[in-house]
């Protein structure tokens, strides 16, 4: 079940946080930057995965860190491969495929709760009214709580209803 909340996603009690990036993303903007700064090993491991597997937009990759933290990187944007390559904008097709990949990870890894921001609407450049229906369609029937952070309030713990 999807719960719309307001607050700081880094204060979530969800078992996993999902966010949008590009392959080889420098993670120097938005939520990705904050996650990179908080979990530098995640950023390093993500780049190693990208170099090794050459993922395409629409895929997803989960990182597990100390204390059981799980970050799921959704490839919602074109990649920044090549010297000086920069991430491109997100597309609804990439977002939809990445959400489908996220659903598979949630089921396979038995994730018990999930938090995600207004995916692909910041750096990704999409409009919320394009992305929100995709989230509802792909994640709406999950039997776990999905906390959708629609308004960022720094340092404020959201009211996350139980399952």
N, C-alpha and C positions, 0 to 999 in steps of 0.2 A: 504494500500500500504506500502511495506517495503522500508525503506530508510537506506542505509548503511552509518554510520557516524563514526567520530573519535573524541574523547574527553573524558570528565569526566561525566559519567552517573549521578552522583549526581547533576550536574548542568543542567540536562534536563528540558525542559518545559513540558514534557509529564505528563499526569494526573496520570499515574501509572508506577512503576518500577517493573519488574518481575526478579527474580533471582532463581538459583537452590540451593537447600539444601537437607538434609536428615531429616527424622523424628527425633526429639530430638537433632537436630544438635546443637553443642555448639556455632556455628557461630563465630569461632575464626580464620578464614582464608579468604582471598580474599574479594570479595565484601560483602559477608555475615558479615564479621567482621566489615567492615566500617558501614554497615547498623545497626548492633547491637550497635555499639558505638554511632551512631547518634540518634537511636531510641531504647533506652533500653526497653521501654514499649512493643515494637513490639516483641522483643526477649522473654520477660516474657509471653506475651499473646500467642505466638507461642508454648512455652513449655506447657502452660496450655491446649491449644487445643490438643497437642499431647498426654498428659496424659489422657485427657477426651475421645478423639475420636480414638486414636491408628491408625492414618492414615497410609496408605501403599504408597510405591513409585508409582508415576504416578498421585497422587492427587495434588491439589493446595489449598492454603488458603490465603485469602486476609485480610490484616490489614489496618485499617484506622486510621490515627493519626491527630494531631493538624494541623490546616491550610489546611486540605483537602488532605494531603499526603496519598498515597495508595501504599502499598508494597505487591506484590503478591509472595508468597513463593511457588516455584514449587518443588515438591518432586521428584527430578531426581536421587537420590541415595538411597541405602538401609539405613535403620535406625540404630541408635545407642542406641537401648533400652537395658536396663539392666545396672547393676553397671559397670562403666568403659567402656560401649559400645561406639564405635566410628563409625562415618559415613563410609559407604563403598563407592566404586566407582559407578559412574553413568553408566547406560546402555541406549542404543538407545531406547529400549522398554519403559523404565521409562520416558525418555525425551519425546517421542512421546505421551504417555498417559498424561503427565503433560501439554504439549502444547495443547492437546485437552481440558483438564480441564481449562486451561487459556482462551482459546477461548470462552468457556461457560461463564466464569466469566465476560469477556469483554462484551459479549452480554447482560447478565443478569443485570449487574451493569451499563450498558450504558457508559462504559469507552470511552473517546473521543480521547485518544492518549496513546501510550504505549512505554516504553523503556526497552530494555533488552540487556545484555552483550552476549559475546560468551559463551552461556549457556553450562555448564557441561564440559568445556574444560580446566578449571584450576584444582581446587581440584577434580572435578568429573572425570578427567582423560581421557575424550573422545577426539577424533580428530575432528577438525573443519569441515573437509570434510565429516564427518559422521553426524554432528549435523545441519549444515547449510541447507541441503535439507529438513530436518524435519521441521525446522522453516518456510521455504518457503512454504512447503506443508500445514502446519496447520494454518499459520497466513497470508499467501500471499493474500488471498481473503477477508480479513477484510477490511471494508470500512473506517477505521481510519488510521492515520499515525502510523506506527510502526517503531521506531528508533532502529536500530540494531547497537549497539556499538561494532565495530570489532577491534578497536585499542584504548587502554586506554591511554589518555594523561591527567595526573593529573592537575587539576585546569584550564583546557581548555574547554570552552563552545563549544559544537559541533554546526555545521551549520545544524540545523534541518529544512528541507523544510516543508512548510505547506501542510496539507492533500494532 
